[in-house]
Amino acid sequence: MIYSKLQVLISIDELATMKVEEVIKIPKRKGGPMSLNPWQEAVTNLEAVAKQIGLDENLLKIIEKPDRVLEFKLVVKKDDGSYTVFTGFRSQHNNARGPYKGGIRFHPGVTKEEVMALSLWMTLKCAVVGIPYGGGKGGVIVDPHKLSPAELERLSRAYARAVAPIIGPDKDVPAPDVNTNAQIMAWMVDEYSHLKGELSLATFTGKPIEMGGSQGRTEATGRGGVDVLNSLAKYYKLSPKETTVAIQGFGNVGSWFATFAAQEGYKVVAVSDSRGTIYNPQGLDIEEVVKTKKEKGSVTGASGEKLGRDDVLSLDVDVLVPAALEGAINETNAEGIKAKYVIEMANGPTTVEAEKILLKKGVKVIPDVLANAGGVTVSYFEWVQNRQGYYWPKAEVFAKLEKIMAQAFDEMMAKVEEKGLTHRQAAYANALTKIAAAVKQRLS
């Protein structure tokens, strides 16, 4: 553990039975047009802001390294009776402000460096919006679409068993992420509860409503992003009906962002998925696009002009919303971006080098640690409701979420105005200040 005076997360006996890798070296950014290692990107941004705000180097060393990163094998029985071995990860970044918190993703591109970066961003994200969590993240290298429902359930339960010794309501609270959902969380909380011999709903969030899930959790990340869009429009005096929006990625986050943005009166003119982009300069019928995506598996069957998958990034719009995976905006395409504002709904969608290009062009980038924090905020609400045994209606959830997102946006803009920082630097500076204060208190 990094904090010698903090409560030990797991016992020596438990450590002896687990494969635990303590992270003792931080990879240095090598540079180059395609160096998209997310850990390098995360640390580069963190170190730059720490230097700008004069953060003590010893505190930075404590904050930037994950407390631990676990890598483990998951043996899963297939439907035909054979066995497959998958590699799983859990990165627990920092618990100075509260239990580790972060999703679990099932994706063939998962890497140790990715979950490390995502856990760091989660630490910052929780601090940005002021909820009492630290950052964690997990993943499995797998294409879940190649698994049967029964195989997916066995994999989910295997993951829950592997991390059971180090998670819990006061230790580490996982949630859904890419290619995981409420059903997978239900399997995991059921498996964990069997192991513990008691029902432990507050150990996982993003659960089905019937198993202690929160109203509004499914829509939360998209809803929170539109709350940020509303704050941005108010600050920069944008008229929603005259503000054009293009969204890259139409999964859960992108589709809900589009839905809420359209309901708020913004003109969503383009959305994309892995098969292409659909575009209408007069504004898309988002209800039709959502229905088409559900029925046909792609937005490209909806009404509108059909463009290439990546064309969405270079459209002449006011607001560009990357809502897919890391590194979507990079050195190869940043120069072609025409949007005035970028709202990062994916984690790490803009590389360090790409952001330099965007800033020179005058593009304002609202960082992921604020923009997509709606999901973890409503996960926090779910955790609170589980522990109280009292549940709130959706309107109350969204009202609480809006207040938190608007306050975090205002805090970021205050730092932008006061220090002349970029939006990312300002959000990071606010987060680092809160985290550093907690670390200092716990080490004193």
QUIURWO-V22344 format. One record per pair of residues at least 4 apart in sequence whose C-alpha atoms are under 6 Angstrom apart, sorted by the first residue. I is the first residue (numbers start at 1). J is the second residue. Records with the same first field share a line. If there is no record, write none. Layout:
I = J + J
//
This chain:
1 = 67
2 = 67
20 = 70
21 = 69 + 70
22 = 68
29 = 40
31 = 35
38 = 114 + 117
39 = 113 + 117
40 = 44
42 = 117
43 = 47
49 = 425
50 = 55
60 = 64
66 = 92 + 93
67 = 92 + 93 + 94
68 = 92
69 = 90 + 91
70 = 89 + 90
71 = 88 + 89
72 = 87 + 88
73 = 86 + 87 + 88
74 = 85 + 86
75 = 84 + 85
76 = 83 + 84 + 155
77 = 82 + 83
78 = 82 + 83 + 151
87 = 140 + 141
88 = 139 + 140
89 = 138 + 139
90 = 137 + 138
91 = 116 + 136 + 137
92 = 136
93 = 119 + 120 + 135 + 136
94 = 134 + 135
95 = 99 + 100 + 134
96 = 438 + 439
97 = 132 + 133 + 134
98 = 132 + 133 + 134
99 = 133 + 134 + 170 + 171 + 172
100 = 133 + 134 + 135 + 136 + 172
101 = 134 + 135 + 136 + 172 + 173 + 174
102 = 136 + 137 + 174 + 175
103 = 137 + 174 + 175 + 176 + 177
104 = 138 + 139 + 176 + 177
105 = 139 + 177 + 178
106 = 139 + 140 + 142 + 179
107 = 141 + 142 + 143
108 = 141 + 142 + 143
110 = 141
115 = 119 + 137 + 138
119 = 135 + 136 + 137
120 = 135
121 = 125
122 = 135
123 = 134 + 135
124 = 431
125 = 369
126 = 130 + 131 + 133
127 = 431
128 = 431
129 = 408
147 = 151 + 152
157 = 188 + 191
160 = 164 + 188
167 = 171 + 172
168 = 172 + 203
169 = 173 + 202 + 203
173 = 203 + 204
174 = 204
175 = 204 + 205 + 206
176 = 180 + 181
182 = 206 + 207 + 208
185 = 207
186 = 207
189 = 193
193 = 197 + 198 + 199 + 200
202 = 383 + 386
205 = 379
206 = 213
207 = 213
208 = 213
209 = 213
214 = 382
215 = 394
216 = 220 + 394
217 = 378
219 = 223 + 256
220 = 224 + 374 + 375
221 = 253 + 372 + 374 + 375
222 = 253 + 256 + 257
224 = 374
225 = 371 + 372
227 = 402
233 = 237 + 238
240 = 265 + 266
241 = 265 + 266 + 267
243 = 266 + 267 + 318
244 = 267 + 268 + 317 + 318
245 = 268 + 269 + 317 + 319 + 320
246 = 269 + 270 + 271 + 320
247 = 271 + 321
248 = 271 + 272 + 322 + 323
249 = 254 + 272 + 273 + 323 + 324
250 = 254 + 255 + 273
251 = 255
254 = 323
257 = 261
261 = 266
262 = 266
267 = 283
268 = 283 + 284
269 = 279 + 280 + 281 + 283 + 284
270 = 278 + 279
271 = 277 + 278
272 = 276 + 277
275 = 309
276 = 308 + 309
277 = 306 + 307 + 308 + 309
278 = 300 + 304 + 305 + 306
279 = 304 + 305
280 = 284 + 304
289 = 299 + 302
292 = 296 + 302
293 = 297 + 298 + 299
314 = 336 + 337 + 338
316 = 338
317 = 339
318 = 339 + 340
319 = 339 + 341 + 342
320 = 339 + 342
321 = 342 + 343 + 344
322 = 344 + 345
323 = 345 + 346
324 = 346
325 = 346
326 = 347 + 348 + 349
327 = 349 + 350 + 351
328 = 349
329 = 334 + 349 + 350
330 = 334 + 351 + 354
331 = 354
334 = 354
340 = 363
341 = 363 + 364 + 365
342 = 365
343 = 366
344 = 367 + 368 + 371
345 = 368 + 371 + 372
347 = 368
358 = 363
359 = 363
366 = 423
367 = 371 + 424
368 = 372
385 = 389 + 390 + 391
402 = 406
412 = 426 + 427
414 = 418
415 = 419 + 426
416 = 420 + 421 + 426
421 = 425 + 426
425 = 429
428 = 432
432 = 436
440 = 444
//
